[in-house]
Amino acid sequence: MKINNVGYGHKHDADFFIERPCGSGDFLLLVLRTDAVFTLDGKDVIIPKDSFFLYPQGMPQFYRCVPKHEFANDWVHFQFGQGEEEEFLKRDIPYAQGITTTHAGFLSWCIKAVADEYASHSPYAQENMQHYMWLIFNRVSDLLHLPQVQAHGPEYEMLLTIRRKIYAEPYVPRSITWAAHEIRMSPASFQYYYKKTFGVTFVQDFINAKTEYAMMLLTTTDLNAHDISEKCGYRNYEHFARQFKERCGITPLEYRRMKTQN
């Protein structure tokens, strides 16, 4: 797979539009952060924000802002390598169809990681970008085809919003008091419902989010472990290293050596 160009968090004024009668010459993956109007088979269709959309190579591309609204999205122009499109098609993800998801924040995070790799000088950048792209495709396929767990109770969506925030920005300081205030619960009720809903406490989940972010930085950047500790929101490296080892069984540096040797 070859990444031709990538953009993360791009915003445009209300006069934004794309008109490519012959397509862009490659595949175009979009994650919409706002509603948008797509022209498909000669008809205008509004595709809502938090949607995944994939143009196949050669398909005309016509999309624009909803009138009087700004447009924001993440995008990747790419080309499949030999045999890769066949592998993609096995995931049964439709082309040119908006797929709305509650996991759009995760897809955007993956595209940000692709953008970071695209701008890096890492000898593993190409390999890393491919991993993130397949992670996107696998997640979308799961959303389409795995049985969805039914959430019960009005608190679920509010709790899910908190969980998305800590995984999207694990480096931002968060507390139980902050989280409870965000969704207008008492700290005790918040902790009870969070554990009941996700099977893990808020504090444990926040540490897991930081650890996942650290693992990504350790394998995709040349930052030293102390800098990574700071980027994950830790003030004390020893505290970071202890929590990392508790979850991974090895130190951050051992994890990096293991991954770079594979």
KOLMIPA-190746 format. One record per residue (C-alpha): residue in three letters; x negated, z negated, y. Coordinates in steps of 0.1 Angstrom, whole numbers, padded with zeros to 4 digits, always signed. Layout:
BEGIN
alaXZY/...
! end
This chain:
BEGIN
met+0000+0000+0000/lys-0013+0009+0034/ile-0001-0009+0066/asn+0000+0016+0095/asn+0012-0008+0122/val+0029-0041+0125/gly+0046-0061+0152/tyr+0059-0097+0154/gly+0084-0112+0178/his+0088-0081+0199/lys+0114-0083+0226/his+0129-0054+0246/asp+0153-0051+0275/ala+0189-0039+0272/asp+0179-0002+0276/phe+0158-0002+0244/phe+0165+0025+0218/ile+0147+0044+0190/glu+0154+0080+0183/arg+0133+0096+0156/pro+0152+0126+0141/cys+0125+0131+0115/gly+0117+0095+0109/ser+0084+0078+0117/gly+0064+0096+0089/asp+0063+0064+0068/phe+0084+0035+0057/leu+0097+0011+0083/leu+0106-0025+0075/leu+0126-0044+0102/val+0137-0080+0105/leu+0162-0083+0132/arg+0162-0113+0155/thr+0192-0100+0175/asp+0222-0079+0167/ala+0215-0042+0169/val+0234-0009+0167/phe+0222+0015+0139/thr+0234+0051+0136/leu+0239+0058+0099/asp+0255+0090+0085/gly+0266+0098+0120/lys+0284+0065+0126/asp+0274+0035+0147/val+0271+0003+0127/ile+0263-0031+0142/ile+0239-0050+0120/pro+0237-0087+0127/lys+0206-0107+0136/asp+0187-0123+0107/ser+0190-0091+0087/phe+0164-0072+0067/phe+0165-0034+0070/leu+0142-0008+0054/tyr+0140+0029+0063/pro+0126+0051+0036/gln+0100+0077+0045/gly+0115+0108+0061/met+0149+0093+0070/pro+0160+0098+0106/gln+0157+0065+0126/phe+0183+0058+0153/tyr+0188+0022+0165/arg+0193+0004+0198/cys+0204-0027+0216/val+0239-0040+0215/pro+0251-0030+0250/lys+0241-0054+0277/his+0219-0074+0253/glu+0182-0076+0247/phe+0167-0065+0214/ala+0142-0085+0193/asn+0127-0079+0159/asp+0096-0079+0136/trp+0085-0047+0120/val+0060-0031+0097/his+0052+0006+0093/phe+0037+0012+0059/gln+0032+0036+0030/phe+0034+0029-0007/gly+0004+0037-0028/gln+0005+0054-0062/gly+0032+0039-0084/glu+0042+0013-0058/glu+0075+0028-0048/glu+0086+0029-0084/glu+0077-0008-0087/phe+0096-0015-0055/leu+0127+0003-0068/lys+0128-0020-0098/arg+0137-0048-0074/asp+0170-0029-0066/ile+0167-0033-0028/pro+0188-0007-0010/tyr+0173+0015+0016/ala+0190+0018+0051/gln+0213-0011+0046/gly+0213-0044+0066/ile+0208-0074+0044/thr+0217-0106+0062/thr+0199-0137+0050/thr+0195-0173+0058/his+0158-0168+0050/ala+0151-0145+0079/gly+0127-0171+0093/phe+0106-0169+0062/leu+0105-0131+0063/ser+0094-0132+0099/trp+0067-0157+0089/cys+0054-0133+0063/ile+0053-0105+0089/lys+0034-0127+0113/ala+0009-0133+0084/val+0007-0095+0079/ala+0001-0091+0117/asp-0026-0117+0117/glu-0044-0100+0087/tyr-0040-0066+0103/ala-0060-0079+0134/ser-0086-0098+0114/his-0119-0087+0101/ser-0115-0103+0067/pro-0128-0082+0038/tyr-0096-0094+0020/ala-0072-0084+0048/gln-0058-0054+0029/glu-0052-0073-0002/asn-0037-0102+0017/met-0013-0079+0036/gln-0001-0064+0003/his+0006-0099-0011/tyr+0028-0108+0019/met+0047-0075+0017/trp+0055-0080-0020/leu+0065-0116-0012/ile+0090-0102+0013/phe+0103-0077-0012/asn+0106-0103-0040/arg+0124-0128-0017/val+0149-0101-0006/ser+0155-0091-0042/asp+0161-0127-0052/leu+0186-0131-0024/leu+0205-0100-0036/his+0204-0106-0074/leu+0199-0143-0082/pro+0230-0165-0085/gln+0234-0183-0053/val+0235-0221-0054/gln+0267-0233-0038/ala+0260-0259-0011/his+0286-0286-0007/gly+0294-0306+0024/pro+0294-0297+0061/glu+0259-0312+0066/tyr+0242-0285+0045/glu+0237-0258+0072/met+0224-0284+0097/leu+0199-0297+0072/leu+0188-0262+0063/thr+0181-0255+0100/ile+0158-0285+0101/arg+0141-0274+0069/arg+0135-0239+0083/lys+0119-0253+0114/ile+0094-0274+0095/tyr+0084-0245+0073/ala+0083-0220+0101/glu+0062-0243+0123/pro+0045-0269+0101/tyr+0019-0276+0128/val+0045-0290+0153/pro+0048-0328+0152/arg+0082-0338+0137/ser+0097-0372+0128/ile+0128-0385+0111/thr+0140-0397+0145/trp+0136-0362+0159/ala+0153-0345+0129/ala+0182-0369+0129/his+0188-0365+0166/glu+0187-0327+0163/ile+0217-0327+0140/arg+0234-0358+0154/met+0230-0380+0124/ser+0217-0415+0121/pro+0182-0417+0107/ala+0195-0434+0075/ser+0222-0408+0069/phe+0198-0380+0076/gln+0173-0393+0050/tyr+0200-0398+0024/tyr+0216-0363+0028/tyr+0182-0345+0031/lys+0170-0360-0002/lys+0204-0354-0019/thr+0204-0317-0007/phe+0168-0307-0013/gly+0157-0331-0039/val+0128-0343-0018/thr+0125-0366+0012/phe+0120-0352+0047/val+0085-0367+0049/gln+0074-0353+0016/asp+0089-0318+0024/phe+0071-0318+0058/ile+0038-0326+0041/asn+0045-0298+0016/ala+0051-0274+0044/lys+0018-0284+0060/thr+0000-0280+0027/glu+0014-0245+0021/tyr+0003-0235+0056/ala-0031-0249+0049/met-0034-0230+0016/met-0025-0198+0035/leu-0052-0204+0062/leu-0078-0213+0036/thr-0073-0180+0017/thr-0067-0157+0046/thr-0091-0169+0074/asp-0127-0179+0079/leu-0117-0211+0097/asn-0135-0242+0085/ala-0115-0270+0069/his-0116-0293+0100/asp-0102-0265+0122/ile-0075-0258+0096/ser-0066-0295+0096/glu-0060-0294+0133/lys-0040-0262+0131/cys-0018-0279+0105/gly-0011-0307+0130/tyr-0034-0334+0117/arg-0054-0356+0140/asn-0075-0369+0112/tyr-0093-0347+0087/glu-0096-0374+0061/his-0058-0378+0062/phe-0053-0340+0058/ala-0078-0338+0029/arg-0062-0368+0011/gln-0027-0353+0013/phe-0039-0319+0003/lys-0056-0332-0028/glu-0026-0353-0038/arg-0005-0321-0039/cys-0030-0296-0051/gly-0053-0317-0073/ile-0084-0304-0055/thr-0099-0307-0021/pro-0093-0279+0006/leu-0129-0266+0001/glu-0125-0265-0037/tyr-0092-0247-0033/arg-0109-0221-0010/arg-0138-0216-0035/met-0114-0212-0064/lys-0093-0186-0046/thr-0123-0166-0033/gln-0139-0165-0068/asn-0107-0150-0084/
! end
